[in-house]
Amino acid sequence: MTDLTRSPESTPIPLRRNWRFQSYWLGTTVGAIGTTMSLLVYPLLALSLTGSPLLAGLLAATQAATAVVFGIPAGALADRFSRRNLLLSSEALRTLATGAVLALVATDAVNIAGLFVAAVVLGLSGAIGMPVRRLALRSIVPDEQLRQALSQDEVRVNIAMLAGPPLAGSLFAVGWVQPFIVALACYVASFCSACLTRLPATGQQPGPLKASNLFRGAMVGPKVVWNDPVLRAVTGLMTLENLIFAALNLILINHFQQQGIDARTIGLALSGEAIGYLTGAALVTRLHRRFRPGLLLLGVVWTSLLVTAALLFVTSPLGVFLLLLVISLGKPALYVLIDVIVFQQVDDSIRGRVISGSFTVLAVGGPIGSAVAGLLLGHLPHAASIGLFCLLLIVPLCAGTLSRRLRRAEWPDQP
């Protein structure tokens, strides 16, 4: 059978002409736009329905918490069953959930309970789809193009983060129905792309499935992450970073709404994160060449801490936009580092569990940050809440800075 990623002379086809990768990338990009829209429009809708920052925070935390709870078992599923079937199941779940919410909003029957149910379904969809989407890259591009594909995949995330929040804010300012129509269209397009994606029959293991065996096998991923010093440090510090960033989103949304700033401007202010990621994706190769992984990690997190502290004094939408941009510049290099370590050093038979292990740990910060922020906003002003989250990062960051092993860690061989 001919390898579609290579020419007759066995030279890899340029990535821009690899139709399997590019069509898959386009579909997942459109789907990611729908996801980033949902991450903003659900808290906005909850605030509009209830006026409660706590409920908005709990709603934002529910989707992320569900993805965390099912993330590690989902990695075991990706190593056992057809990854294509799991991908289609994930796409179908989020499409149906969004369609149901759209119907409720259109008929004025939406309530906070229904939004929580939808958030659980979206979180489950994310847990199933995340490891499969990461593994798909390894299946549809040759080894020598993997780093380039990973960098382009970070661009996908960045485009979604750039387009989703302002689009959701602008549409929500027009009406509650409009953002859900567009999000549903994004998910339908992503589902169609997934139907056209051909993945090899990997991840299939014989024998009966037992829940106890599935859980024990799933724990292989976290163990691999813990035993690798670089993966452990990156996932630990970035988990705290994600916690703080999830909290910042809700804190800033609540602060802007109290100032009477419209939803469109809120979305544009929060899009600074996406601009930073998009710019940072172009810097991945340079940063990898210039810095050791430990030094890169420490530099990115120290910069993020200092810039987050500046949000204590800068509260205008433009100022917030610029600070979020700076915070996000170095993060794509760290995400690509995790992928490189996993793809280069981990056997395919457990790769789904390791990917789920690392990214599930990273995702833990999201629901905790949103929930804690919602609780704090009921008792503290936004500046005091931001200050508390900054203090949370100082001790582990100082400990990492003092670790000679982390500072001297070398990059793994490139695929």
N, C-alpha and C positions, 0 to 999 in steps of 0.2 A: 504493500500500500504506500502510495506516495505521501511524503511528509509535506503538508501544505505550507509549512513555514520555511521551506528551503527550495532553492532553484535546482534545476537538473545538475548543475555543477557542484551541488552540496554547499553552496554559499548561502548563508541566511538571507532571506528576503528582507529588505529594509522595513523597519517597524511601521513606517507610514504606509507601506503597501501590504502589510499583513492584514487582510480583510477580516480574518477571524478575530484578531485582537481589536482592531479599530471599530468593528461593528459592536462587539461586546462592550468596549469602552464607552461608546456613544450611548448605548442603552443604559448602562449602569450610571452614567453621568446624569442622564435625564431623571432616572429614578432617585438619585441622590439629591437632586434639586427638590423633588417632592418631599423627601425626608427633612431637609433643612427648612422647608416651608412649614412643615408640621411642627417642628420644634419651636417655632415662634408663634404660630397661629393658635396652637392649643392653649398655652398660657394666656395669650391675649383674650381668647374666647372665654376662658375660665374667669379671668378678672372681670370681663364684661358681664358675665352671668351672675357672679357671686360678689364681686368687689373685695374678695379675700385674697391677699398675697399668699397666705398659708396654703389655701386650696390650690392656687396656681402652682406653687412650689411642689406640693405633693403630686399634682398631675404631671408636671415635668419630670419628677423623680420616678413616677410609676413606670413609664416606658423604659427608662434606663435601668431601673431596678429589675424589671422582668428580663431584659436582655442579659443582665449580670447573672441572675439566678439560673437561667437556662443556657448560659454561654458555654460552660465547661462540658455539660452533657452533649450539647450540640456539636462540639468538636469531636467527641467520640462517635457520634452518628456520621460525621463527614469521613471518618476513617473506616467506617463499616459498610455504609450503604451507598447507593448511586448518588454521586454528587450532583448530577444533572437533575434528578428527581427532587432532591432537597432544594436546589435552587428554584425550581418551578414552584414548589410548595411555599417557599418563602415569598416569592413574588405574588402568588395568588392570595396569601393571607393578608398582606398589606393592601392589596387592591380592593379586596372585599370589605375590609375594615373601613377604609376611606370612603368607599361608596355608601356604606351604611351611615356614616356620620354625615355625609353630604345629604342623604335623604332626610335625616332627622333635622338638620339645619334648614333645609328647604321647606319643610312642613311645620316649622316652628315647634318641633317636638324635642329639640335637643335639651339635655340637662346634664348636670355635672356627673351623674352616675354613668350615663352613656359614654361620656368622654373618658372616664376611667377604664371602662371595658375596652374601648378602642385602643387606649394607650397600652393595655396589657397585650392585646393582639399584635400591635405594632412592635412591641418589645420582643415578643416571641418570634415574630418574623425576622427581626434583626439578628437575634441569636442564631437562628438556623442559617441565615444567608451569609453572615459575616465570614466564617471560615471557608465556605465554599467559594465565595467571590475572590478571596485572597488566593486560594489554591488554583482557581481557574487561570490566573496569570501564568503560573508555572506550567500549566498544561498546554497553553496556546502560543507560547513564545519559546525559542531556544535559549539555552543557558546563557550564551554570550550577550543576549539582549535583555536579560531579566532585570538588571539594574535600570536600564532605560525604561522598561515597561513599568517598573515600580515608581520611578520618578513621574512618568506620565499619569500613573494612577493617583499620585498625590495631587497632580493638577486637576484630575476629576473631582476630588474632594474639595479642592479650593474653589473651582468653578461653582460647585453646588453651594458652598458656603457664601460665595460672593453673590450669586443670583437669588438664592432662596429667601434670606431675611428681608431684603428690600422689596422683593416681589410679593412676599406674604404681607408685609406691612402696607404696601400700596393697595393691594387687593382688599385687605381687611378694612382699610379706610373707606372703600367703596361700599362694601357689604360683607356680611358673614359668609354668604354662599360662595362668592367668587374664588377665594383661595382654595377651597376644597375641590372646586371644579378643576382648577389647574393642577392641584396635587394628584387628583385621580387620573387626569390625562397623563401625567408623568409616570405614574405607576403602570398604567396600561401599556405605554410605550416600552417601559423597562421589561414588562412581562413578555411582550412580543419579541424583544431582542433576546431574552433568555430562551424562548422557544426555538430560536434559530441557532443558538450556541451549541456546538457539539463538544462535549467533554468526554474524555476516555473513561472506560469502565473501571475507574479506580475507587478505592475506598470500600470494596466489597469483601467481607470476610465470611467464611462459612460457619455453620453452627448455629444453635438456637440462641436467641437474644434473651438475656436475663437482666433485670434492672440492676441487681447488685453488681454483676460483672461489668455492666456498662459504666456504672459510677466509679468502680475501682479503676477501670481502664482509663476513664476520663481524667483521673488525677495524675496521670503521667505528665500531662502538659504543664500544670503548675510546678511539678517537681523539677522538670527540665529548666523552667524559667528560674526557679530558686537556686539551682545548682550552678548556673552560669553567672559570674559576678557582674558582667556588663549588663546582661538582660535584667538581672535583679535590680541593679541601681537605676537603669533607665525606666523600667516599669514602675518602681516605687516612687521615684520623684515625679514622673509624669502623671501618676495617679493623683498625687497631691495637686499637681498643676491643673488636671482636669476637674478636680473637686472645686478648686478656687475659681476656675473659669466658668463652670456651671453656675456657681453662686453669683459671680459677677453679672452674668446675663440677666438673672432674675432681679438682682439688686438694681441694675441700671434701668431695666424695663420699668420697675416700680418707681424709681426716682424720676425718670422722664415723664411718666404718666402723672405723677404728683405735680410736676411743673407745668402740666397742660400741653406737653409736646405731642404732636399727632403721631399715629402709628407709622406713617411713611418715613418720618424723620428718625424714629426709633430704629426702624429696619436699616436705614442708611448708616446710622451711627454704629450699629453692631456689625455691619459688613466690613468694618476695618479689620476684623479677625480674618475674613476671607482674603482680603487684599494682601495681608501679611503672609498668609499661607501660600498664596499664588506666587508672590515674589520669592518667598523662601524656597519653593519647589525648584526654581531656577538656580538656586545657590547650593543645592544638595551636593553635587560633585565637588565644587570648590571647597566647601566646608569639610567634606570627608578627606580631601587631600591635604588640607592645611592643618587640621587638628586631630589628635588622638580622640577616640570615642569618649573617654572619661572627661577630658578637658572640654570637648564640645558640649557634653551634657551639662557640666557645671556652668559653663559660660552662658548657655541658653537659659538655664533655670535662674541663675543669679540676675541676669538681665530682666527676665520675666518678673521676678520678685520686686526689683527696684521700680520697674515701670508700673506694676500694679499698685505699689505704694503711692505713685504719683497721682493715681485716681482719687486719692484723698483730697487733692487740691484742684483737680481739673474735672469739671462737671458739665461743660458744654458739649453738645453733640459732636462738633468738629474736634474738640480736644479728645473726647473719648474715642472717636474714630482713629485718630493718629496714634494714641497709646495702644489700642488693641492691635493695630497694624504692627507696631514694634514688638509687642509681646509674642506675636505669632511667627516672626521671621525664621527662627531657628528650629521650629518644631518639625517641619517636614523631614529634615535631615535625621532626626531621632527616630521617626517612624520608619524611614527607609532602613536605618540601621537594624531595627528589630527584624524587619523582613529579610534582610541579607543574612543575618545570623541564623534565622530559622531555615531558610531555603538552602543555605550552604552547609550547615552542620547537622541538620536533623533529617532522619530517614523519612521517606514519604509515608510509611506505614503508621507513623505517629504525628505527622506534620499537622494534621487538622487539630489534634488535641493541643499541640504546643502553640499554634496560632491562637486558638480559642483561649488557652491559658493566659498568654501574654495580654491579649486585647481585652479579655474579661477583667483581668486585674486593672487595666487602664480604665475600663468603663465603670469600675466601682465608684470612682470619685464623682461621677456625674449625678447619680441619684442622691448621694449623701450631701453634696454641695447644694443641690436645688432644695432639698428638704430642710437643711439647716438654715439656708438663706431665708426661706419662707417663714421659718420660726423666728429668726432674729429680727426680720422686718416688722414683726408685730410689737417689738419692744425697743429696738435701737434704730437710730438714724442710719442712713446709708454709709456715711463715712466711718462710723464706729464698726459696722459690720465688715467693711473692707479691711479695716485695721486688724480685726481679729483673724481673718483668713490669712493675712500676711504673716502674722505671728506664728500661725500653724506650720508654715513652711521653713522657718528659720533654722530650727534645731536639726531636722534631717538633712537640710542643705549644708549646714556647717559640718555635720558628721561626714557627709560625702566628700566635702572639700578636703578634710583631713586624712582621707583614705589614700594612702600611697598606691595601693593596688589598683584602685579605680583610676587615679591620675595617670598611671603608667600602662594601662591596658592598651593593647594593640588592636587594630582592625582585623577582622577575619579575612581570609582570602576571598577575593571577589569572584562571583559566579561567572 
